[in-house]
Amino acid sequence: MRAFLTPVVLSVCAMANASAYQLKSGGDTTVNKSGANAYSLPAQNLPLTKRLDFSVGNSFFRNPWVQAPSTTDARDGLGPLFNTNGCQNCHIKDGRGHPPEPGDSNAVSMLIRLSIPAVTSEQKALLKTFGVVPEPTYGDQLQDFALPNQTPEGQVKWQYQQHTRTFADGTVVTLRKPQFSITQLGYGPMHPDTMMSARIAPPMIGLGLLESISDQTLLEWQDPNDSDGDGVSGRVNRVWSIDKQATVIGRFGWKAGQPSLMQQNAAAFHGDVGLTSRLFQSENCTDKQPVCNQLPNGGDKEVSDKILNFVEFYSQHLGVPKRRNIDDPKVVHGQQLFASAGCAACHKPSVTTGLRDGLPSLSNQTISPYTDLLLHDMGEGLADNRPEFAASGREWRTPPLWGIGYTQEVNGHTQFLHDGRARNLLEAILWHGGEAQSATQKVLNFNRQERAALIAFLESL
């Protein structure tokens, strides 16, 4: 794997006198407050003159949308099929979603992606711009809510299958793998070869900084053929940009299926809330769901360009909370173990953002996101067997780790990975396979004190 040239590499040596950027994961954007609102604050270096734009974007992200027609015409057009009526319902306090409890059919803050294999030439042509072939009746995402007196697409039935992993010292950990199905289908049967993938909402912090990492850096990080023989072969996803009408590098989503925050946000408005925009101009019904044509909508662009711009600015400038306890010897030891296990091969500890026109707060920031934004084969245990653009059914984008230690106080739970199966950080580590199998095996050989140090380091982020 080629060493990246411009990013500043975070030392894994003793950190008794930690540098400013190690404390400030988001560089000068880093938020100095903790607590339940740690994910919801503007970048620390955002000028006061721009904080009104941040607040306006926050209002459209936080407040609910309503059925059209309505006197609240700036926020009408909800549905008719949707997963939620507002972004904040999934990204709770701008944080991490969670799966439903077994027996609970309400899947708010989690959704189910749908697609079918590309077999015909027409279906294969769809892969260039959609990345998948949508399920013919229900599209590429299950909407489990509908407007009053209308029929939702279906409900998620959720349960777990359990198995154990054993550490070298004999400690046994029980892992759970979700088993789900779709019941109460509202518009007929699904295609028999439908592929499904459960996804919880990821945290919103630091997204503008991740968008500001240069394409060149990502290309230098990737090593698709594992030319250095270290077992890690990350690669960029190649996805369709609606604005550019071209294939570009993907960055956002669990499989890096979206190229920009603008498109990510517009796609969420469309799929999750049932709202059209300049990027997604058709209602989110298929031709087998006449409900979209039968009910009033909120106009040609239910989410105006002005609103899209405000929400983009908001999502770009949510600050990353500062690290805690970085001088604690236990945390220092845990960081050394993190590096020695090989975790930093994918969870890159430091990088410098590029220059962004009109976005000075995000430009030239030395940050510690602990991600490479690349796709990695994570093994059969985590596979959803649902390809998306260039990502295979076993590949996932490396999720950033910054701010992960705040999950409990912000969201009231510690459920991790793409479908929330891991109930704590240790379980999340043990699910790593494929390219991460060597690192996981090293962790399995850690004793109790070493495991505690590793978790203390992660909780310090």
Backbone torsions as a table, in degrees:
resi	resn	phi	psi	omega
1	MET	NA	130.5	-177.1
2	ARG	-70.7	136.2	175.7
3	ALA	-71.5	137.7	178.4
4	PHE	-80.8	144.7	-167.3
5	LEU	-94.8	-40.6	-173.7
6	THR	-86.8	-32.8	-177.5
7	PRO	-65.7	150.8	175.1
8	VAL	-87.4	125.2	-175.8
9	VAL	-87.3	131.4	-179.8
10	LEU	-76.7	123.4	-179.8
11	SER	-66.8	143.7	175.8
12	VAL	-105.3	13.2	175.9
13	CYS	-77.2	-179.4	-179.9
14	ALA	-55.3	138.9	-171.9
15	MET	-120.2	40.1	-178.0
16	ALA	-58.3	-36.7	176.6
17	ASN	-115.1	82.0	-174.2
18	ALA	-66.8	140.5	179.1
19	SER	-77.2	165.1	-176.1
20	ALA	-60.9	-40.8	-175.9
21	TYR	-71.6	-23.7	175.4
22	GLN	-69.8	-35.8	176.1
23	LEU	-73.3	-38.9	-175.1
24	LYS	-100.9	90.0	-176.7
25	SER	-59.9	-31.3	-178.9
26	GLY	-99.4	23.2	-177.2
27	GLY	61.1	-139.0	-178.3
28	ASP	-72.5	-9.7	176.8
29	THR	-80.4	-11.1	-170.7
30	THR	-59.4	132.6	179.6
31	VAL	-86.2	135.7	-175.2
32	ASN	-93.8	2.6	-178.7
33	LYS	-105.3	151.7	175.2
34	SER	-117.1	-165.2	179.4
35	GLY	99.0	-171.8	-172.5
36	ALA	-65.3	-21.1	-179.3
37	ASN	-104.7	21.6	-174.3
38	ALA	-62.6	-25.2	-179.2
39	TYR	-92.5	-5.8	-167.9
40	SER	-108.1	13.5	-174.0
41	LEU	-102.6	149.0	179.6
42	PRO	-69.3	154.9	175.7
43	ALA	-49.2	135.9	-174.7
44	GLN	-59.0	-32.8	-176.4
45	ASN	-93.8	9.9	178.2
46	LEU	-73.0	122.1	-177.4
47	PRO	-60.6	151.9	178.6
48	LEU	-57.8	-32.6	-179.2
49	THR	-65.9	-18.5	-179.9
50	LYS	-102.7	-5.7	-175.5
51	ARG	-73.5	-22.0	174.3
52	LEU	-67.1	-41.4	176.5
53	ASP	-60.2	-40.9	177.2
54	PHE	-60.5	-44.9	-178.0
55	SER	-66.7	-39.5	177.9
56	VAL	-64.5	-44.3	176.5
57	GLY	-60.1	-39.6	177.5
58	ASN	-60.0	-40.2	-178.0
59	SER	-63.8	-39.6	179.1
60	PHE	-75.2	-24.5	175.9
61	PHE	-77.0	-34.7	-171.2
62	ARG	-90.7	-41.2	-171.0
63	ASN	-81.1	151.7	-175.5
64	PRO	-76.4	151.4	171.6
65	TRP	-93.6	155.6	-173.4
66	VAL	-126.5	166.5	179.6
67	GLN	-68.4	142.9	174.7
68	ALA	-91.1	151.6	-5.9
69	PRO	-79.7	153.5	-179.1
70	SER	-150.1	154.0	174.3
71	THR	-66.5	-22.0	174.8
72	THR	-85.3	68.3	-169.5
73	ASP	-71.8	-14.9	176.1
74	ALA	-76.4	-15.5	-176.6
75	ARG	-128.0	22.9	180.0
76	ASP	-103.3	162.8	-177.3
77	GLY	118.5	7.0	-179.7
78	LEU	-51.3	135.3	172.2
79	GLY	70.7	-145.9	11.0
80	PRO	-73.3	-18.3	175.3
81	LEU	-110.0	135.4	-174.7
82	PHE	-161.3	170.3	174.2
83	ASN	-103.5	-27.1	-178.9
84	THR	-160.6	164.0	178.9
85	ASN	-102.5	8.2	178.3
86	GLY	-166.0	146.1	-176.0
87	CYS	-59.2	-39.3	-174.7
88	GLN	-65.4	-20.6	-179.9
89	ASN	-67.5	-28.8	177.3
90	CYS	-92.7	-49.0	177.3
91	HIS	-88.7	72.5	-171.5
92	ILE	-62.6	121.6	-174.6
93	LYS	53.1	35.9	-179.1
94	ASP	63.8	21.6	-174.6
95	GLY	-113.2	-149.1	-168.6
96	ARG	-92.9	135.1	175.0
97	GLY	-77.9	-175.6	-178.7
98	HIS	-150.5	154.7	177.9
99	PRO	-76.3	163.4	175.1
100	PRO	-69.7	156.1	172.1
101	GLU	-73.6	150.0	177.5
102	PRO	-53.2	132.0	-178.3
103	GLY	90.1	-10.3	179.3
104	ASP	-96.1	120.0	-178.2
105	SER	-85.0	-6.7	179.9
106	ASN	-84.7	113.4	-175.0
107	ALA	-106.3	27.4	179.2
108	VAL	-56.3	136.2	-176.0
109	SER	80.0	6.8	170.4
110	MET	-142.0	145.1	177.0
111	LEU	-134.2	167.3	-179.8
112	ILE	-117.0	117.4	173.4
113	ARG	-79.3	144.4	-178.3
114	LEU	-129.6	145.0	170.8
115	SER	-167.8	171.2	176.2
116	ILE	-128.2	159.5	178.7
117	PRO	-62.6	145.8	175.6
118	ALA	-83.4	113.3	-177.0
119	VAL	-113.7	-51.7	-177.5
120	THR	-81.3	163.7	178.1
121	SER	-63.3	-35.2	177.9
122	GLU	-64.9	-42.1	178.5
123	GLN	-66.1	-41.7	-179.8
124	LYS	-64.1	-30.5	177.7
125	ALA	-66.6	-28.7	179.4
126	LEU	-67.2	-24.2	-174.8
127	LEU	-64.1	-29.4	-177.4
128	LYS	-63.2	-43.9	-174.5
129	THR	-101.8	-23.7	-178.8
130	PHE	-106.4	-22.3	-178.4
131	GLY	80.9	-20.7	179.2
132	VAL	-144.1	169.0	169.1
133	VAL	-103.3	111.6	-177.5
134	PRO	-60.7	148.5	173.6
135	GLU	-60.0	132.8	-168.6
136	PRO	-58.8	-33.9	-176.7
137	THR	-95.4	-37.5	-170.5
138	TYR	-110.6	0.3	177.1
139	GLY	77.1	-153.8	-175.8
140	ASP	-100.7	9.0	-179.0
141	GLN	-157.8	133.1	178.4
142	LEU	-77.7	125.7	172.4
143	GLN	-101.0	113.5	-174.8
144	ASP	-98.0	11.4	172.6
145	PHE	-129.1	158.7	176.4
146	ALA	-148.1	163.2	176.5
147	LEU	-62.6	161.2	-179.9
148	PRO	-52.3	136.6	177.9
149	ASN	70.3	13.0	175.8
150	GLN	-113.7	168.0	-173.0
151	THR	-104.4	119.8	173.5
152	PRO	-64.2	164.6	-179.4
153	GLU	-71.2	-32.2	-179.3
154	GLY	169.4	179.2	179.1
155	GLN	-125.6	149.8	-178.5
156	VAL	-93.5	126.5	173.7
157	LYS	-102.3	124.7	-164.6
158	TRP	-128.5	130.3	173.4
159	GLN	-152.8	177.4	-174.7
160	TYR	-128.2	148.6	169.6
161	GLN	-111.6	134.5	-173.5
162	GLN	-111.5	147.6	169.1
163	HIS	-150.2	171.4	-173.3
164	THR	-118.8	154.8	169.4
165	ARG	-125.4	144.5	-175.8
166	THR	-121.4	128.8	176.5
167	PHE	-77.4	163.4	-178.5
168	ALA	-60.3	-28.1	180.0
169	ASP	-86.3	6.9	176.3
170	GLY	94.6	-6.0	178.4
171	THR	-67.2	130.5	-178.0
172	VAL	-106.8	133.4	177.6
173	VAL	-121.3	131.2	178.1
174	THR	-93.0	124.7	177.1
175	LEU	-105.3	153.8	178.9
176	ARG	-125.0	136.8	177.9
177	LYS	-118.2	126.6	-176.7
178	PRO	-68.5	142.5	171.9
179	GLN	-124.0	119.5	-176.5
180	PHE	-136.7	158.9	176.7
181	SER	-145.9	165.2	179.5
182	ILE	-107.2	125.4	-179.7
183	THR	-117.6	170.9	176.6
184	GLN	53.6	45.1	179.5
185	LEU	-59.9	126.3	-171.2
186	GLY	-89.6	-13.0	-172.4
187	TYR	-133.5	29.4	177.7
188	GLY	102.0	176.0	-176.1
189	PRO	-69.4	154.8	173.3
190	MET	-83.6	161.2	173.7
191	HIS	-56.6	137.0	-175.8
192	PRO	-62.9	-20.8	-179.2
193	ASP	-103.7	24.1	-177.4
194	THR	-62.5	130.9	173.9
195	MET	-99.2	135.1	-176.9
196	MET	-125.0	145.6	178.0
197	SER	-143.9	123.7	178.1
198	ALA	-84.6	137.1	-178.7
199	ARG	-137.8	124.2	171.9
200	ILE	-88.6	158.1	179.5
201	ALA	-71.2	129.2	178.8
202	PRO	-84.5	164.3	176.8
203	PRO	-63.7	154.9	-175.8
204	MET	-96.9	-5.5	-172.0
205	ILE	-69.0	142.5	170.8
206	GLY	70.1	13.6	-174.2
207	LEU	-66.7	-35.9	178.2
208	GLY	-64.9	-32.5	176.4
209	LEU	-69.4	-40.9	177.2
210	LEU	-63.7	-36.5	177.2
211	GLU	-66.7	-22.2	-175.1
212	SER	-92.1	-3.6	172.9
213	ILE	-72.0	130.3	-172.2
214	SER	-68.1	150.2	172.3
215	ASP	-56.2	-38.3	-178.6
216	GLN	-59.3	-41.9	179.1
217	THR	-62.5	-44.9	-179.9
218	LEU	-62.6	-39.0	179.5
219	LEU	-69.1	-33.2	176.6
220	GLU	-71.0	-31.8	179.7
221	TRP	-72.9	-33.9	-172.3
222	GLN	-70.2	152.2	179.5
223	ASP	-148.7	67.7	-169.0
224	PRO	-60.0	-25.3	-179.2
225	ASN	-104.0	10.5	-177.9
226	ASP	48.7	54.7	-175.0
227	SER	-66.0	-23.0	178.9
228	ASP	-94.0	-0.6	173.5
229	GLY	68.9	22.8	-179.6
230	ASP	-90.5	3.1	178.2
231	GLY	85.5	-3.8	-179.3
232	VAL	-110.2	123.0	-174.1
233	SER	-132.0	53.3	-179.5
234	GLY	-61.1	151.3	178.8
235	ARG	-150.5	154.9	178.0
236	VAL	-75.2	150.9	167.3
237	ASN	-85.7	150.1	177.9
238	ARG	-116.0	116.2	-170.3
239	VAL	-129.9	171.0	-176.2
240	TRP	-94.1	126.8	173.8
241	SER	-95.8	118.8	179.8
242	ILE	-68.0	-41.3	179.0
243	ASP	-62.5	-44.8	-176.1
244	LYS	-87.8	-12.4	-176.3
245	GLN	50.8	48.7	-177.6
246	ALA	-156.0	161.2	174.3
247	THR	-84.0	128.5	-176.7
248	VAL	-136.0	-179.8	178.8
249	ILE	-75.1	133.5	176.3
250	GLY	-88.4	147.0	-177.3
251	ARG	-132.1	-32.0	-167.9
252	PHE	-114.2	154.2	-174.1
253	GLY	94.1	161.7	-174.1
254	TRP	-63.7	-23.8	175.7
255	LYS	-117.4	23.3	179.4
256	ALA	54.3	43.9	-175.4
257	GLY	-88.0	-3.2	178.9
258	GLN	-122.3	141.4	-173.7
259	PRO	-87.1	-20.1	-172.4
260	SER	-152.0	162.5	176.2
261	LEU	-67.1	-36.4	178.1
262	MET	-57.4	-48.5	-178.6
263	GLN	-72.2	-37.0	176.6
264	GLN	-59.4	-45.9	-178.9
265	ASN	-66.0	-44.2	-179.8
266	ALA	-63.8	-37.8	177.6
267	ALA	-65.5	-37.6	177.8
268	ALA	-68.7	-41.9	174.8
269	PHE	-56.9	-42.2	-176.2
270	HIS	-71.5	-54.3	-174.8
271	GLY	-76.5	-40.0	-173.5
272	ASP	-85.4	-39.1	-173.0
273	VAL	-110.1	-10.9	177.6
274	GLY	76.9	36.9	-175.4
275	LEU	-116.4	138.4	177.2
276	THR	-89.2	162.1	178.0
277	SER	-157.0	-178.3	179.3
278	ARG	-64.0	-25.1	-179.8
279	LEU	-86.5	-30.8	179.8
280	PHE	-129.6	93.3	-166.5
281	GLN	-91.2	-14.4	-179.6
282	SER	-100.1	148.9	175.1
283	GLU	-61.5	156.7	-173.1
284	ASN	-88.0	34.0	171.9
285	CYS	-100.4	151.1	169.4
286	THR	-88.3	174.1	-179.9
287	ASP	-70.3	-6.9	176.7
288	LYS	-96.5	7.2	179.6
289	GLN	-125.6	88.1	-174.8
290	PRO	-70.6	-6.4	-174.2
291	VAL	-58.9	-33.4	-178.8
292	CYS	-65.7	-32.7	179.9
293	ASN	-83.7	-18.6	-175.4
294	GLN	-87.5	-21.0	-175.1
295	LEU	-110.7	151.7	175.9
296	PRO	-62.7	150.7	175.1
297	ASN	-120.0	-178.6	-175.7
298	GLY	-93.6	18.4	179.7
299	GLY	108.5	178.7	-175.2
300	ASP	-63.0	-41.7	177.1
301	LYS	-123.8	92.9	-176.7
302	GLU	-64.5	-32.9	170.2
303	VAL	-103.1	108.1	-176.2
304	SER	-68.9	162.9	176.3
305	ASP	-58.5	-37.4	-179.5
306	LYS	-62.0	-44.2	178.9
307	ILE	-67.1	-43.1	177.4
308	LEU	-56.2	-41.4	-179.0
309	ASN	-66.6	-40.6	178.9
310	PHE	-65.4	-42.5	-179.0
311	VAL	-68.9	-36.2	175.3
312	GLU	-60.9	-46.5	-179.3
313	PHE	-61.5	-42.5	178.3
314	TYR	-60.6	-48.6	-176.7
315	SER	-70.6	-24.1	176.2
316	GLN	-74.3	-26.7	-168.6
317	HIS	-116.1	17.6	170.2
318	LEU	-70.9	121.8	-173.6
319	GLY	-75.3	157.6	175.0
320	VAL	-93.5	129.5	179.0
321	PRO	-69.6	148.8	-177.4
322	LYS	-67.2	156.7	175.1
323	ARG	-71.1	160.8	179.6
324	ARG	-130.0	150.8	173.0
325	ASN	60.0	33.0	-173.3
326	ILE	-72.2	-17.9	178.1
327	ASP	-92.6	-3.7	179.1
328	ASP	-63.3	125.0	-179.3
329	PRO	-54.5	-32.9	178.3
330	LYS	-65.6	-40.9	178.2
331	VAL	-67.5	-42.6	178.2
332	VAL	-59.4	-45.1	178.1
333	HIS	-62.9	-40.9	179.9
334	GLY	-62.7	-36.0	177.7
335	GLN	-67.7	-37.2	176.6
336	GLN	-64.7	-39.9	177.9
337	LEU	-66.9	-38.5	176.7
338	PHE	-56.4	-45.1	179.8
339	ALA	-70.9	-43.5	-176.0
340	SER	-67.5	-28.5	177.7
341	ALA	-74.7	-15.8	-179.8
342	GLY	95.4	9.6	-177.6
343	CYS	-63.4	-33.0	-176.4
344	ALA	-71.7	-7.5	176.4
345	ALA	-62.5	-33.0	177.4
346	CYS	-108.4	-43.0	178.6
347	HIS	-84.5	74.6	-175.8
348	LYS	-58.8	127.9	-173.0
349	PRO	-79.5	-17.3	-177.3
350	SER	-160.8	149.2	178.8
351	VAL	-162.2	157.7	175.5
352	THR	-110.4	129.4	179.9
353	THR	-71.7	162.0	178.0
354	GLY	-86.8	-171.9	178.8
355	LEU	-89.1	124.7	179.7
356	ARG	-109.9	121.2	177.3
357	ASP	-62.2	125.8	177.7
358	GLY	77.1	1.8	-178.7
359	LEU	-130.1	65.4	-175.2
360	PRO	-63.4	-29.2	-178.7
361	SER	-65.6	-24.1	-177.0
362	LEU	-98.9	-7.6	-172.3
363	SER	-86.6	141.6	173.5
364	ASN	53.2	44.4	179.2
365	GLN	-103.4	128.7	172.7
366	THR	-84.5	115.3	-171.0
367	ILE	-125.3	161.9	179.4
368	SER	-126.9	75.4	-175.5
369	PRO	-83.6	-18.0	-177.0
370	TYR	57.2	51.7	172.2
371	THR	-155.1	157.3	171.0
372	ASP	-113.1	-0.6	-179.0
373	LEU	59.4	17.0	-177.8
374	LEU	-100.3	160.7	173.7
375	LEU	-83.3	136.4	176.2
376	HIS	-135.2	142.5	172.9
377	ASP	-72.2	114.7	-175.7
378	MET	-101.8	11.3	174.0
379	GLY	92.1	170.5	-175.5
380	GLU	-69.3	-31.0	-178.0
381	GLY	-61.4	-37.2	-179.8
382	LEU	-96.6	-3.3	-175.2
383	ALA	-63.6	136.6	170.5
384	ASP	-102.0	-5.5	177.0
385	ASN	55.9	34.2	179.1
386	ARG	-130.4	100.2	179.6
387	PRO	-65.3	154.5	177.8
388	GLU	-147.3	111.9	-169.3
389	PHE	51.3	-124.1	-177.4
390	ALA	-81.9	-11.9	-178.0
391	ALA	-73.2	132.2	177.4
392	SER	-82.3	176.9	178.7
393	GLY	-72.3	-5.4	177.0
394	ARG	-110.9	-2.1	-174.4
395	GLU	-101.3	143.9	176.2
396	TRP	-138.4	148.8	172.7
397	ARG	-73.4	139.3	177.2
398	THR	-62.4	117.5	179.5
399	PRO	-76.5	142.7	175.6
400	PRO	-66.0	146.7	-179.2
401	LEU	-102.4	-11.2	-176.9
402	TRP	-59.1	140.3	179.8
403	GLY	76.3	2.3	-173.2
404	ILE	-67.0	-25.6	179.0
405	GLY	-70.4	-9.3	179.2
406	TYR	-93.7	-0.9	-171.5
407	THR	-56.6	-45.1	-177.1
408	GLN	-63.0	-46.5	-175.4
409	GLU	-75.1	-24.8	178.2
410	VAL	-85.3	-47.1	-171.1
411	ASN	-110.4	-6.0	175.2
412	GLY	74.4	17.6	177.4
413	HIS	-156.0	171.4	173.9
414	THR	-134.6	65.7	179.8
415	GLN	-110.2	120.9	-169.7
416	PHE	-123.6	177.3	-175.4
417	LEU	77.0	174.2	-169.1
418	HIS	-62.7	-27.5	-179.1
419	ASP	-117.7	12.5	175.4
420	GLY	72.4	16.2	-175.6
421	ARG	-66.8	-33.7	-177.7
422	ALA	-78.3	127.7	-178.0
423	ARG	-91.1	-2.6	177.1
424	ASN	-164.5	174.3	-175.4
425	LEU	-66.8	-35.1	179.9
426	LEU	-64.5	-43.1	176.5
427	GLU	-61.1	-39.9	179.2
428	ALA	-59.8	-42.1	178.9
429	ILE	-62.6	-43.3	-174.7
430	LEU	-69.3	-17.8	176.3
431	TRP	-78.9	-14.1	-177.2
432	HIS	-67.3	125.0	175.7
433	GLY	-133.4	-158.2	177.9
434	GLY	58.4	-123.3	179.9
435	GLU	-63.8	-21.7	-179.0
436	ALA	-96.8	4.6	-175.6
437	GLN	-60.8	-39.0	-180.0
438	SER	-63.5	-42.5	178.7
439	ALA	-64.8	-41.3	179.6
440	THR	-63.4	-39.6	179.9
441	GLN	-64.1	-37.4	176.9
442	LYS	-64.1	-39.9	177.9
443	VAL	-65.6	-37.0	177.7
444	LEU	-62.4	-22.6	177.6
445	ASN	-90.0	-4.9	177.0
446	PHE	-68.6	144.9	172.8
447	ASN	-82.3	-179.9	-174.2
448	ARG	-60.0	-42.1	-178.7
449	GLN	-67.0	-38.8	178.8
450	GLU	-67.7	-39.5	177.3
451	ARG	-63.1	-41.6	179.5
452	ALA	-64.1	-37.6	179.0
453	ALA	-67.0	-41.8	179.2
454	LEU	-60.8	-45.9	179.4
455	ILE	-66.6	-36.7	178.1
456	ALA	-62.5	-38.5	175.9
457	PHE	-62.3	-48.6	-179.4
458	LEU	-61.3	-39.4	179.4
459	GLU	-71.1	-14.3	177.1
460	SER	-81.6	-13.0	-174.1
461	LEU	-75.6	NA	NA
